[in-house]
Amino acid sequence: MKGFTRPFSPGGTASVLPKLPWRIAADQMMIHFRTDPKATDAFIPAPMAPNPEMRGQAFLWTPNLIVEPVDIADAAASRHPARTHYNVAVIAIPTFFKGKPSLISAFQWCDRDWLVVLSWILGTCSKLAEFQTTGVHPMLANVGSNRTGGLGTPFVRTCSRLGQQLFQASFTPREQIKPEAMNFYFKNFPLISERHIPDIHIPPKGRPLVHDLTQMVMGDATGGGHVRGEATLKFGDADNEEIAMLQPLEVMGGYRWQMGFLLHGIEVVHDYLA
């Protein structure tokens, strides 16, 4: 029996995930917002601590990502359209960890079952959701529309789970910017996630099977096409979520850009069970 993940099979192609590394490219949209500092503090696990310079600030980013395994055989077996791209949304809060700026992943959602599995292996712990985004096309300019995808295009993106809206974000890009103009965001990386697999043994073993902090190991990262504009963001009061407590008090800006990287795996940066 073969496979990178379960289910194993004689040929190995039934595995829900092909093995890493993966090539990934994305159209990224990010909303920078300010909310109640007590709310953001409540989502920061020890030994991480609030970043005093950015307390009460948070980021929601929601890219559409294109993905393929580096392994030639896995790539050939992963050509079904639903396995070549996905959508995701992340709410990340600036923190301090080991004396350096970082981000904690407070919430994540995605729209593929295989990505839910990968995210729990990585520690990002997504839930399955549905995404809708304003359609754009450059040829619309020929018939008098500004929904071309360029500057002045109004974008709206929604994310819903179990029939309830999680958030609605809007963004209208107004100007091209250099990457340095987003250092307020980039300086906070890496993104750290809390990975946890509970003890469900009978009788209990008395401790989780896994409990640690992880960060993704990436390579060959590139980016370009950075734009900035005005944005809005509203969280819904959905069941089985606690995002409404992060409701924005001020939206500080919206951004779009393109990025690409190799996802190699993860590094454990803190083990609660050690």
ABEGO torsion letter per residue (X at the ends): XBEABOBBBAAGAABABBBOBBBBBBBBBBBBBBBBAAAAAAABBOABBBBAAABGBBBBBBBBBBBBBABAAAAAAAABAAAABBBBBBBBBBBBBGGBBBBBBABBBBABAAAAAAAAAAGAGBBBBBBBBBBBBAAAAAAGBABAGBBGBBBBBBBBBGGBBABBBBBBBABBBBAAAAAAAAAAOBBBBBBBBBBABOBBAGBBABBBBBBBBBBGBBBBGBBBBBBBBBBBBBBGBAAAAABBABBAEBBBBBBBBBBAEBBBABBAAX
